[in-house]
Amino acid sequence: MSPQPTGNKPWSGRFRESTDPAVERFTASIDFDRALAQYDLRGSRAHVRMLQSVGLVSADECNEMLRGLDAIETEIQTAKFVYDPALEDIHMAIESRLGALVGPVAGKLHTGRSRNDQVATDFALYLRDVESAAQRALLELCAVLIERGTEHLDTVLPGYTHLQRAQPVRLAHHWLAFVGMFQRDVGRLCDARARLDRAPLGAGALAGSTLPLDREHTARELGFAAPNPNSMDAVASRDGALEFLSAAAIAMVHLSRLAEELVLWSSSEFGFVELADAYSTGSSLMPNKKNPDVPELVRGKSGRVIGDLVALLTVLKGLPLTYNRDLQEDKEPVFDAARTLCDCLEVMTGAIATLRVNTARMGEAASDPMLLATDLAEALVREGVPFREAHEAVGRAVGHCVEKEVDLRSLSREDLHGFHPAFPASAGELLSLESALESRKLIGGTARENVEQNLNQARSAVAAALANFDADRGNA
């Protein structure tokens, strides 16, 4: 006696018993993979058109299925589509709804296709879109940092090492350091997207199909360069997701470092910046408080994205080829990371654009004469003194000033000769804040001309990249 089908599962013909309700809940992914709905519809349309082109469905059947897919898209866009957990995932939900709309011809939609290559294709399409969105958001943050840097080209503050005042720098120079980080993040996302150019569709469950499918047709229609040449790799690999998560995690670490500085700089102890009210919160108890909750949350959310990367790495570690149900766990980390990264970029861009810089407080901190100690040592080096010897002499001079509570710049030439006979002039003649900035004319230095040139170059590069995004969207 042959087994009887037990329900509306796509594999129900093999089974005698219905799925346990607990297993239904445990295995369902439709609560989160509905994010792939638009990509599933795109892939299905390309697949149906290909089936018609190779003669596996008629023109009328193709048109009927396309009509049904268009209707489903409208239902999804108008929030009328029903996501039934019993149908496991978004792919089966769409196929089931197509059957209700167009009848038995919907059964031909899955001709030559497995959910394995279907899901891999949808996921690749999704990743390409979110990588582009993240790139644009990063560039918009860069643009704001560049404009605020231009506004504060002549604002000076201490640069820090070990969170101790080190040497004076321009605020523009400081913010350009983050622009460099975020531009590299854009590059990583661009690289990752470039490797998502091999279409999984047509790979089937793992070994392709005996049917005369045209994989080049579907790859071309979906915007891929070519089909993935190895059917097993096509359905088993999640390199694209890992690369996105890695790039997202690095970008979040950079955002977290910028957020940490906003938290520090907005404290009373620093007083360098004040966040706008729209990007701050208050205390439920203390009326005097203005809390930097936005950068604090960005700093905290970096842990989420780092965790998302580790989660998927752990899922993939040790998986045998090809598809295993473990791979269902690839979606939520990516969806979470994409949402978190783009949200953090949006609020940080707004926070930077609207914060108030306390130039006087920064300038006061930068006027600390001890920030010029290295310049004093280099004055000796220019007299032919070995740097280590010069460093030791200035170190003793600094120790003297700390002990006597005197300004380093107050030391006369005679005073300096007590620490080394080669000092050519008094500290007051050798040291100034302006000289400390302008004498650093090397590439990457703090001289005004250097920083202004770097701002202009960064502005041009970011504007060109954003224009390319707009052009690509217009051509899509």
HELIX and SHEET records of a PDB file:
HELIX    1   1 SER A   12  ARG A   14  5                                   3    
HELIX    2   2 PRO A   21  THR A   27  1                                   7    
HELIX    3   3 ILE A   30  ASP A   33  1                                   4    
HELIX    4   4 ARG A   34  LEU A   36  5                                   3    
HELIX    5   5 ALA A   37  SER A   53  1                                  17    
HELIX    6   6 ALA A   59  GLN A   77  1                                  19    
HELIX    7   7 PRO A   85  LEU A   87  5                                   3    
HELIX    8   8 ILE A   90  VAL A  102  1                                  13    
HELIX    9   9 GLY A  103  LYS A  108  5                                   6    
HELIX   10  10 ARG A  115  GLU A  151  1                                  37    
HELIX   11  11 LEU A  171  ALA A  194  1                                  24    
HELIX   12  12 ARG A  215  GLU A  221  1                                   7    
HELIX   13  13 SER A  231  ALA A  236  1                                   6    
HELIX   14  14 ASP A  239  TRP A  265  1                                  27    
HELIX   15  15 ASP A  277  TYR A  279  5                                   3    
HELIX   16  16 ASP A  293  LEU A  316  1                                  24    
HELIX   17  17 ARG A  325  ASP A  330  5                                   6    
HELIX   18  18 LYS A  331  THR A  354  1                                  24    
HELIX   19  19 THR A  359  ALA A  366  1                                   8    
HELIX   20  20 PRO A  369  LEU A  372  5                                   4    
HELIX   21  21 ALA A  373  VAL A  381  1                                   9    
HELIX   22  22 PHE A  387  LYS A  404  1                                  18    
HELIX   23  23 LEU A  408  SER A  410  5                                   3    
HELIX   24  24 ARG A  413  HIS A  417  1                                   5    
HELIX   25  25 ALA A  427  LEU A  430  1                                   4    
HELIX   26  26 LEU A  433  GLU A  438  1                                   6    
HELIX   27  27 ARG A  448  ASN A  475  1                                  28    
SHEET    1   A 2 VAL A 156  THR A 161  0                                        
SHEET    2   A 2 GLN A 164  ARG A 170 -1                                        
SHEET    1   B 2 ARG A 198  ALA A 199  0                                        
SHEET    2   B 2 ALA A 226  PRO A 227  1                                        
SHEET    1   C 2 VAL A 273  GLU A 274  0                                        
SHEET    2   C 2 ARG A 356  VAL A 357 -1                                        
END                                                                             
